[in-house]
Amino acid sequence: MEPQPQRRDLFVLNEFLVFERRLYQFAGFAFGRALKIKTIGYFIALSIFMLIWYHIPILNIPLLILPNAFSYMAPFLGTYLLVDVGTENRPPIKFFKSFCTYHWRKSKRVTYYKGMELGQPQSYGFNGQLTVRERQAAKKKLKPTYRFDGYFTVGERPVKKVNP
Protein backbone atom coordinates (compact mmCIF):
# COMPACT_ATOMS: atom_id res chain seq x y z
CA MET A 1 0.00 0.00 0.00
CA GLU A 2 1.42 3.38 -1.07
CA PRO A 3 1.42 6.31 1.34
CA GLN A 4 -1.10 8.96 0.36
CA PRO A 5 0.36 12.37 -0.51
CA GLN A 6 -0.33 15.11 1.95
CA ARG A 7 -3.00 17.55 0.90
CA ARG A 8 -2.38 21.24 1.17
CA ASP A 9 -5.05 23.90 1.01
CA LEU A 10 -4.37 26.59 -1.54
CA PHE A 11 -5.86 29.95 -0.86
CA VAL A 12 -6.87 31.85 -3.97
CA LEU A 13 -8.95 34.90 -4.69
CA ASN A 14 -12.40 34.07 -5.92
CA GLU A 15 -13.69 36.09 -8.87
CA PHE A 16 -10.23 37.52 -9.46
CA LEU A 17 -11.06 38.29 -13.06
CA VAL A 18 -14.49 39.81 -13.40
CA PHE A 19 -15.56 40.83 -16.84
CA GLU A 20 -18.40 43.29 -17.14
CA ARG A 21 -20.74 42.71 -20.00
CA ARG A 22 -20.78 45.50 -22.54
CA LEU A 23 -23.07 46.44 -25.37
CA TYR A 24 -21.43 47.82 -28.51
CA GLN A 25 -24.48 48.19 -30.75
CA PHE A 26 -28.22 47.66 -30.69
CA ALA A 27 -30.44 46.92 -33.71
CA GLY A 28 -27.64 47.86 -36.10
CA PHE A 29 -27.09 51.24 -34.40
CA ALA A 30 -23.49 51.49 -33.17
CA PHE A 31 -22.86 53.51 -30.01
CA GLY A 32 -19.92 55.88 -29.80
CA ARG A 33 -18.41 53.74 -27.07
CA ALA A 34 -19.11 50.46 -25.33
CA LEU A 35 -21.92 50.72 -22.76
CA LYS A 36 -21.99 48.51 -19.71
CA ILE A 37 -25.18 46.53 -19.21
CA LYS A 38 -25.30 48.05 -15.72
CA THR A 39 -25.44 51.50 -17.33
CA ILE A 40 -28.47 50.58 -19.41
CA GLY A 41 -30.16 49.14 -16.31
CA TYR A 42 -29.57 52.35 -14.36
CA PHE A 43 -30.97 54.43 -17.22
CA ILE A 44 -34.13 52.31 -17.52
CA ALA A 45 -34.68 52.30 -13.73
CA LEU A 46 -34.26 56.08 -13.46
CA SER A 47 -36.55 56.65 -16.46
CA ILE A 48 -39.28 54.52 -14.86
CA PHE A 49 -38.79 56.35 -11.54
CA MET A 50 -39.16 59.74 -13.25
CA LEU A 51 -42.25 58.56 -15.13
CA ILE A 52 -43.92 57.33 -11.94
CA TRP A 53 -42.95 60.49 -10.07
CA TYR A 54 -44.40 62.63 -12.87
CA HIS A 55 -47.83 60.98 -12.50
CA ILE A 56 -48.15 61.10 -8.69
CA PRO A 57 -50.41 63.99 -7.68
CA ILE A 58 -49.01 66.64 -5.32
CA LEU A 59 -45.50 65.10 -5.39
CA ASN A 60 -45.17 66.01 -9.08
CA ILE A 61 -45.45 69.76 -8.42
CA PRO A 62 -41.64 70.30 -8.53
CA LEU A 63 -41.50 68.50 -11.89
CA LEU A 64 -44.37 70.58 -13.26
CA ILE A 65 -42.67 73.83 -12.23
CA LEU A 66 -39.34 72.92 -13.89
CA PRO A 67 -38.98 72.92 -17.68
CA ASN A 68 -39.75 69.64 -19.46
CA ALA A 69 -36.11 69.31 -20.52
CA PHE A 70 -35.23 68.51 -16.89
CA SER A 71 -37.58 65.53 -16.91
CA TYR A 72 -35.90 64.22 -20.06
CA MET A 73 -32.32 64.89 -18.94
CA ALA A 74 -32.63 63.63 -15.34
CA PRO A 75 -32.23 59.92 -16.24
CA PHE A 76 -29.14 60.71 -18.35
CA LEU A 77 -27.61 62.81 -15.57
CA GLY A 78 -28.42 60.22 -12.90
CA THR A 79 -26.94 57.43 -15.01
CA TYR A 80 -23.78 59.45 -15.58
CA LEU A 81 -23.41 60.12 -11.86
CA LEU A 82 -23.96 56.47 -10.97
CA VAL A 83 -21.60 55.00 -13.58
CA ASP A 84 -18.91 57.43 -14.69
CA VAL A 85 -18.15 59.30 -11.48
CA GLY A 86 -15.52 57.42 -9.48
CA THR A 87 -16.86 55.59 -6.45
CA GLU A 88 -13.62 53.91 -5.34
CA ASN A 89 -14.52 50.60 -7.04
CA ARG A 90 -17.67 50.15 -4.97
CA PRO A 91 -21.30 49.94 -6.02
CA PRO A 92 -22.92 53.39 -6.02
CA ILE A 93 -25.35 52.48 -3.24
CA LYS A 94 -22.53 51.44 -0.86
CA PHE A 95 -20.53 54.53 -1.78
CA PHE A 96 -23.56 56.76 -1.12
CA LYS A 97 -24.14 55.01 2.23
CA SER A 98 -20.54 55.55 3.36
CA PHE A 99 -20.70 59.16 2.10
CA CYS A 100 -23.83 59.82 4.18
CA THR A 101 -22.47 58.12 7.32
CA TYR A 102 -19.23 60.08 7.02
CA HIS A 103 -21.06 63.40 6.89
CA TRP A 104 -23.44 62.32 9.68
CA ARG A 105 -20.52 61.55 11.97
CA LYS A 106 -18.75 64.73 10.92
CA SER A 107 -21.84 66.80 11.81
CA LYS A 108 -21.89 65.22 15.28
CA ARG A 109 -18.23 66.28 15.67
CA VAL A 110 -17.21 62.88 16.96
CA THR A 111 -14.05 61.06 15.97
CA TYR A 112 -14.30 57.31 15.45
CA TYR A 113 -11.49 54.79 15.58
CA LYS A 114 -12.25 51.14 14.79
CA GLY A 115 -15.97 51.79 15.29
CA MET A 116 -15.59 53.35 18.75
CA GLU A 117 -16.02 56.98 19.68
CA LEU A 118 -12.91 58.81 20.80
CA GLY A 119 -13.00 61.59 23.34
CA GLN A 120 -12.70 65.17 22.21
CA PRO A 121 -9.18 66.60 22.22
CA GLN A 122 -8.70 68.86 25.21
CA SER A 123 -6.55 71.93 25.55
CA TYR A 124 -4.83 72.85 28.75
CA GLY A 125 -3.84 76.35 29.83
CA PHE A 126 -1.72 77.90 32.56
CA ASN A 127 -2.45 81.05 34.53
CA GLY A 128 0.29 83.55 35.08
CA GLN A 129 3.70 83.46 33.51
CA LEU A 130 6.00 80.55 32.98
CA THR A 131 9.70 81.01 33.54
CA VAL A 132 12.56 78.83 32.47
CA ARG A 133 15.91 78.71 34.21
CA GLU A 134 19.06 77.01 33.13
CA ARG A 135 20.64 74.57 35.51
CA GLN A 136 24.07 75.62 36.59
CA ALA A 137 26.73 73.11 35.87
CA ALA A 138 28.29 71.55 38.98
CA LYS A 139 31.80 72.12 37.71
CA LYS A 140 32.82 74.33 34.88
CA LYS A 141 35.38 72.89 32.57
CA LEU A 142 38.28 75.08 31.65
CA LYS A 143 38.40 75.91 28.03
CA PRO A 144 41.87 75.38 26.58
CA THR A 145 43.55 78.51 25.26
CA TYR A 146 46.27 78.67 22.67
CA ARG A 147 48.86 81.39 22.26
CA PHE A 148 51.34 81.93 19.50
CA ASP A 149 54.51 83.94 19.80
CA GLY A 150 56.29 85.42 16.89
CA TYR A 151 55.06 86.03 13.40
CA PHE A 152 53.43 83.79 10.87
CA THR A 153 55.39 83.86 7.69
CA VAL A 154 55.14 82.32 4.32
CA GLY A 155 58.25 81.73 2.35
CA GLU A 156 61.83 80.77 2.99
CA ARG A 157 62.42 82.72 6.14
CA PRO A 158 63.59 80.74 9.17
CA VAL A 159 61.03 79.97 11.85
CA LYS A 160 61.63 81.15 15.42
CA LYS A 161 61.48 78.58 18.19
CA VAL A 162 59.16 79.25 21.05
CA ASN A 163 60.60 78.89 24.55
CA PRO A 164 58.26 77.29 27.05
Sine and cosine of phi, psi and omega as CSV:
sin_phi,cos_phi,sin_psi,cos_psi,sin_omega,cos_omega
0.00,0.00,0.79,-0.61,-0.04,-1.00
-0.99,0.14,0.57,-0.82,0.08,-1.00
-0.95,0.32,0.64,-0.77,-0.02,-1.00
-0.98,0.22,0.65,-0.76,0.02,-1.00
-0.93,0.37,0.54,-0.84,0.02,-1.00
-0.95,0.32,0.63,-0.78,0.03,-1.00
-1.00,-0.09,0.66,-0.75,0.06,-1.00
-0.84,-0.54,0.69,-0.73,0.05,-1.00
-0.99,0.16,0.74,-0.68,0.07,-1.00
-0.96,-0.28,0.78,-0.62,0.00,-1.00
-0.99,-0.15,0.86,-0.51,-0.03,-1.00
-0.77,-0.64,0.33,-0.94,0.07,-1.00
-0.99,0.13,0.80,-0.60,0.09,-1.00
-0.98,0.20,0.54,-0.84,0.03,-1.00
0.81,0.59,0.69,0.73,0.00,-1.00
-0.90,0.43,-0.68,0.73,0.05,-1.00
-0.96,-0.27,0.93,-0.36,0.02,-1.00
-0.91,-0.42,0.85,-0.52,0.02,-1.00
-0.97,-0.25,0.80,-0.60,0.04,-1.00
-1.00,0.06,0.67,-0.75,0.02,-1.00
-0.97,0.26,0.66,-0.75,-0.03,-1.00
-0.79,-0.61,0.47,-0.88,0.02,-1.00
-0.90,-0.43,0.84,-0.55,-0.05,-1.00
-0.99,-0.16,-0.46,0.89,0.03,-1.00
-0.40,-0.92,0.34,-0.94,0.03,-1.00
-0.61,-0.79,0.81,-0.58,0.02,-1.00
0.81,0.58,0.64,0.77,0.04,-1.00
0.99,0.15,-0.07,1.00,0.02,-1.00
-1.00,-0.10,0.91,-0.41,-0.02,-1.00
-1.00,0.10,0.73,-0.69,0.05,-1.00
-0.99,0.15,0.33,-0.95,0.02,-1.00
-0.92,0.39,-0.46,0.89,0.03,-1.00
-0.52,-0.86,0.22,-0.98,-0.01,-1.00
-0.95,0.32,0.73,-0.69,0.03,-1.00
-0.96,-0.28,0.72,-0.69,0.07,-1.00
-0.95,0.30,0.54,-0.84,0.04,-1.00
-0.88,0.48,-0.57,0.82,0.04,-1.00
-0.86,0.51,-0.61,0.79,0.01,-1.00
-0.89,0.45,-0.70,0.72,0.00,-1.00
-0.91,0.42,-0.63,0.78,0.04,-1.00
-0.89,0.45,-0.68,0.73,0.05,-1.00
-0.88,0.47,-0.68,0.74,-0.03,-1.00
-0.89,0.45,-0.71,0.70,0.00,-1.00
-0.90,0.43,-0.68,0.73,0.00,-1.00
-0.89,0.45,-0.69,0.72,0.01,-1.00
-0.92,0.38,-0.57,0.82,0.05,-1.00
-0.91,0.42,-0.68,0.73,0.03,-1.00
-0.91,0.42,-0.65,0.76,0.04,-1.00
-0.87,0.50,-0.70,0.71,0.02,-1.00
-0.91,0.42,-0.62,0.78,0.01,-1.00
-0.91,0.42,-0.69,0.73,0.03,-1.00
-0.92,0.40,-0.67,0.74,0.00,-1.00
-0.89,0.45,-0.58,0.82,-0.02,-1.00
-0.92,0.40,-0.46,0.89,-0.06,-1.00
-0.98,-0.20,0.10,1.00,0.07,-1.00
-1.00,0.01,0.85,-0.52,-0.01,-1.00
-0.89,0.46,0.46,-0.89,0.00,-1.00
0.93,0.36,-0.73,0.69,0.02,-1.00
-0.95,0.31,-0.32,0.95,-0.03,-1.00
-1.00,0.07,0.03,1.00,-0.03,-1.00
-0.85,0.52,-0.70,0.72,0.04,-1.00
-0.87,0.49,-0.59,0.81,0.02,-1.00
-0.94,0.33,-0.53,0.85,0.02,-1.00
-0.96,0.29,-0.49,0.87,0.01,-1.00
-0.96,0.27,-0.64,0.77,-0.02,-1.00
-0.96,0.30,0.38,-0.92,0.07,-1.00
-0.89,0.45,0.42,-0.91,-0.04,-1.00
-0.90,0.44,-0.42,0.91,-0.01,-1.00
-0.88,0.48,-0.53,0.85,0.03,-1.00
-0.89,0.45,-0.66,0.75,0.00,-1.00
-0.90,0.44,-0.53,0.85,0.01,-1.00
-0.99,0.16,-0.55,0.84,-0.07,-1.00
-1.00,0.04,-0.32,0.95,-0.05,-1.00
-0.85,0.52,-0.70,0.71,0.03,-1.00
-0.89,0.45,-0.60,0.80,0.04,-1.00
-0.91,0.42,-0.72,0.69,0.00,-1.00
-0.90,0.44,-0.71,0.71,0.02,-1.00
-0.88,0.47,-0.66,0.76,0.03,-1.00
-0.90,0.43,-0.68,0.74,0.03,-1.00
-0.87,0.49,-0.70,0.71,-0.01,-1.00
-0.91,0.41,-0.57,0.82,-0.01,-1.00
-0.97,0.23,-0.50,0.87,-0.13,-0.99
-0.97,-0.25,-0.77,0.64,-0.18,-0.98
-1.00,0.02,-0.35,0.94,0.03,-1.00
-0.99,0.15,0.74,-0.67,-0.09,-1.00
-0.89,0.46,0.76,-0.65,0.01,-1.00
-0.83,-0.55,0.52,0.86,0.06,-1.00
0.83,0.56,0.67,0.74,0.04,-1.00
0.84,0.54,0.60,0.80,0.07,-1.00
-0.84,-0.55,0.37,-0.93,0.11,-0.99
-0.89,0.46,0.53,-0.85,-0.06,-1.00
-0.85,0.53,-0.56,0.83,-0.02,-1.00
-0.92,0.40,-0.68,0.73,0.02,-1.00
-0.93,0.38,-0.61,0.79,0.04,-1.00
-0.90,0.43,-0.69,0.72,0.01,-1.00
-0.89,0.45,-0.63,0.78,0.02,-1.00
-0.90,0.44,-0.73,0.69,0.00,-1.00
-0.92,0.38,-0.57,0.82,0.06,-1.00
-0.88,0.47,-0.72,0.70,0.00,-1.00
-0.92,0.39,-0.69,0.72,0.00,-1.00
-0.91,0.41,-0.57,0.82,0.05,-1.00
-0.88,0.47,-0.74,0.67,-0.03,-1.00
-0.95,0.31,-0.48,0.88,0.08,-1.00
-0.91,0.41,-0.73,0.69,0.02,-1.00
-0.92,0.40,-0.60,0.80,0.01,-1.00
-0.91,0.40,-0.59,0.80,0.01,-1.00
-0.94,0.35,-0.48,0.88,0.05,-1.00
-0.98,0.20,-0.17,0.98,0.00,-1.00
0.84,0.55,0.74,0.67,0.03,-1.00
-0.85,-0.53,0.68,-0.73,0.05,-1.00
-0.99,-0.14,0.73,-0.68,0.00,-1.00
-0.92,-0.39,0.62,-0.78,0.11,-0.99
-0.69,-0.73,0.88,-0.48,-0.04,-1.00
0.81,0.59,0.66,0.76,0.08,-1.00
0.99,0.16,0.02,1.00,0.00,-1.00
-0.92,-0.40,0.54,-0.84,0.01,-1.00
-0.97,0.25,0.67,-0.74,0.10,-1.00
-0.98,-0.19,0.50,-0.87,0.04,-1.00
-0.93,0.38,0.38,-0.92,0.01,-1.00
-0.93,0.36,0.60,-0.80,0.08,-1.00
-0.91,0.41,0.65,-0.76,-0.05,-1.00
-0.92,-0.39,0.52,-0.85,0.05,-1.00
-0.92,-0.38,0.62,-0.79,-0.02,-1.00
-0.90,-0.43,0.60,-0.80,0.01,-1.00
-0.78,-0.62,0.29,-0.96,0.02,-1.00
-0.83,-0.56,0.63,-0.78,0.07,-1.00
-1.00,-0.05,0.55,-0.84,0.01,-1.00
1.00,0.08,-0.34,-0.94,-0.04,-1.00
-0.92,-0.39,0.56,-0.83,0.07,-1.00
-0.98,-0.19,0.67,-0.74,0.04,-1.00
-0.86,-0.52,0.46,-0.89,0.01,-1.00
-0.79,-0.61,0.76,-0.65,0.04,-1.00
-0.87,-0.50,0.53,-0.85,0.07,-1.00
-1.00,0.06,0.60,-0.80,0.09,-1.00
-0.97,0.24,0.66,-0.75,0.04,-1.00
-0.99,0.11,0.66,-0.75,0.00,-1.00
-0.93,0.36,0.60,-0.80,-0.01,-1.00
-0.90,0.44,-0.65,0.76,-0.03,-1.00
-0.65,-0.76,0.81,-0.59,0.03,-1.00
-0.99,0.11,0.71,-0.71,0.05,-1.00
-1.00,0.09,0.63,-0.77,0.05,-1.00
-0.97,0.23,0.73,-0.68,0.05,-1.00
-0.99,0.11,0.75,-0.67,0.01,-1.00
-0.94,0.35,0.62,-0.78,0.04,-1.00
-0.88,-0.47,0.53,-0.85,-0.01,-1.00
-0.83,-0.55,0.63,-0.78,0.01,-1.00
-0.71,-0.71,0.67,-0.74,0.01,-1.00
-0.89,-0.45,0.71,-0.71,0.08,-1.00
-0.96,-0.29,0.52,-0.86,0.04,-1.00
1.00,-0.05,-0.28,-0.96,-0.06,-1.00
-0.89,-0.46,0.50,-0.87,0.12,-0.99
-1.00,0.00,0.78,-0.63,-0.03,-1.00
-0.77,-0.64,0.40,-0.92,0.07,-1.00
-0.81,-0.59,0.80,-0.60,0.01,-1.00
0.71,-0.71,-0.46,-0.89,-0.12,-0.99
-0.98,-0.21,0.30,0.95,0.00,-1.00
-0.97,0.24,0.55,-0.83,0.02,-1.00
-0.94,0.34,0.52,-0.85,-0.04,-1.00
-1.00,-0.07,0.69,-0.73,0.05,-1.00
-0.98,0.20,0.57,-0.82,0.09,-1.00
-1.00,0.03,0.57,-0.82,0.01,-1.00
-0.99,-0.14,0.78,-0.62,0.03,-1.00
-1.00,0.04,0.73,-0.68,0.01,-1.00
-0.99,0.16,0.00,0.00,0.00,0.00
